[in-house]
């Protein structure tokens, strides 16, 4: 796999990568720590599925320039440029963790181009008080503290956490070290901007999304409360919440593990 990129009208670039050459286009929105590089477990499963999987890097991630955005939906024209480059006229979407908001925003803006939207451990609309209220007090305080900070200050927070010498953790075969290195190279712009945009209105009216939404979420997710996933599922006219029962409360890193399990579940829908 080699990353590619497209240029926007202002000559800024957006990176992406494709995996597989199946008949079904599947666009994946990576998480808070991520890029167009996928773990080997996912790529190993692709030959058995009739999909062309496309991962687009948001501004400040991977090969994408550090473009400031005011809201999540500002990414839609960048996504459309990649879709045009790849001649994708219709696609299903996968939003994992922090990438969920971008999948929702694309479904709201491009209903004629979007089929099923799969949300795996997706961060919810925390700009809504009713949803943020189901988070622990410490998480609510963190989000509230971010609201008043400039982007540079939030970048500094993430840079201090994601230093080159920080311990690298994650599921086996996940390129976490490369994801972190790319984020650090971009001064953590992508992660900082992601968190700031998460707590602003996303630029899409969620209740008006008519796509089929399938949320796959562990009841024991330690990062995104299951109650938040339940509230999100209740917003859409065609949504189903599928509990991931593969892990119990005694296990660690359930958020990450359930997303990996969810990717296998998504790909099973496209088996040849």
HUNORUR-V906347 format. One record per residue. SS is DSSP state (A for helix, B for strand, O for the rest). PHI is phi in degrees with one decimal (NA if undefined). Layout:
((SS PHI) (SS PHI))
This chain:
((O NA) (O -126.8) (O -65.9) (B -125.9) (B -152.0) (B -118.8) (B -104.3) (O -84.3) (O -60.8) (O -92.2) (O 74.6) (O -78.6) (B -114.8) (B -125.8) (B -88.8) (B -159.3) (B -145.1) (B -120.6) (B -133.8) (O 79.9) (O -138.1) (O -73.2) (O -79.5) (B -103.2) (B -84.1) (B -130.5) (B -104.0) (B -108.8) (B -104.1) (O -69.6) (O -85.9) (O -61.4) (O -105.1) (O 175.2) (O -171.3) (O -76.5) (O -77.0) (O -106.0) (O -72.5) (A -67.0) (A -64.8) (A -68.7) (A -65.9) (A -68.6) (A -81.8) (A -64.1) (O -57.0) (O -82.6) (B -114.3) (O -87.3) (B -130.9) (B -113.4) (B -92.6) (B -117.7) (B -115.8) (B -104.5) (O -87.2) (O -72.8) (O -51.8) (O 87.7) (O -111.3) (O 52.6) (O -90.2) (O -80.7) (O -65.9) (O -82.6) (O -97.7) (O -76.2) (O -126.4) (O -92.1) (O -154.5) (A -56.2) (A -66.7) (A -63.1) (A -78.0) (A -57.6) (A -62.7) (A -68.8) (A -61.4) (A -62.4) (A -64.5) (A -66.8) (A -61.3) (A -64.5) (A -59.2) (O -95.8) (O 55.3) (O -94.1) (O -98.5) (O -154.2) (B -151.2) (B -90.9) (B -121.0) (B -128.6) (B -109.8) (B -106.7) (A 49.2) (A -67.8) (A -79.4) (A -60.4) (A -61.4) (A -73.8) (A -67.0) (A -61.7) (A -63.9) (A -66.7) (A -63.4) (A -71.0) (A -90.4) (O -126.3) (O -60.6) (O -77.5) (O -107.1) (B -115.3) (B -98.2) (B -76.6) (B -114.1) (B -99.8) (B -115.8) (B -113.4) (O 55.7) (O -70.7) (O -65.8) (O -88.9) (O -79.6) (O -72.0) (O -74.6) (O -92.5) (A -58.7) (A -61.4) (A -86.1) (A -62.7) (O -64.5) (O -85.5) (O -80.4) (O -59.1) (A -57.2) (A -64.5) (A -71.6) (A -61.6) (A -64.9) (A -63.2) (A -60.3) (A -62.9) (A -68.5) (A -70.4) (A -55.2) (O -97.3) (O -96.6) (O -74.2) (A -55.1) (A -61.3) (A -68.1) (A -71.1) (A -57.9) (A -61.6) (A -60.1) (A -71.5) (A -63.2) (A -65.3) (A -79.2) (O -97.5) (O -73.8) (O -58.2) (O -95.3) (O -68.3) (O -64.5) (O -99.2) (O -127.3) (O 150.5) (O -63.1) (O -55.8) (O 73.8) (O -86.8) (O -80.3) (A -60.4) (A -62.0) (A -70.8) (A -60.0) (A -65.2) (A -61.5) (A -66.2) (A -65.3) (A -64.9) (A -58.8) (O -93.6) (O 55.1) (O 58.8) (A -59.6) (A -60.7) (A -65.6) (A -62.9) (A -64.4) (A -58.5) (A -65.3) (A -66.4) (A -72.6) (A -61.8) (O -98.1) (O -108.3) (O -55.4) (O -77.4) (O 85.8) (O -140.4) (O -88.7) (A -59.4) (A -64.3) (A -93.2) (O -73.0) (O -105.5) (O -67.3) (O -75.0) (B -110.3) (B -124.8) (B -99.8) (B -112.4) (B -150.0) (B -81.3) (O -62.5) (O -108.8) (O -57.5) (O -88.4) (O -106.5) (O -120.0) (O -56.2) (A -59.9) (A -61.5) (A -68.9) (A -63.9) (A -63.2) (A -64.4) (A -63.7) (A -60.5) (O -76.1) (O -85.2) (O -105.0) (O -68.2) (O -132.0) (B -133.0) (B -140.0) (B -100.6) (B -106.6) (B -69.9) (B -82.3) (O -101.1) (O -76.9) (O -133.6) (O -106.6) (O -65.7) (O -78.5) (O -88.2) (O -101.7) (O 51.9) (A -65.1) (A -55.7) (A -68.1) (A -64.1) (A -69.4) (A -65.9) (A -60.1) (A -63.8) (A -67.7) (A -62.5) (A -61.2) (A -64.3) (A -61.8) (A -62.8) (A -65.3) (O -73.7) (O -119.2) (B -62.3) (O -68.4))
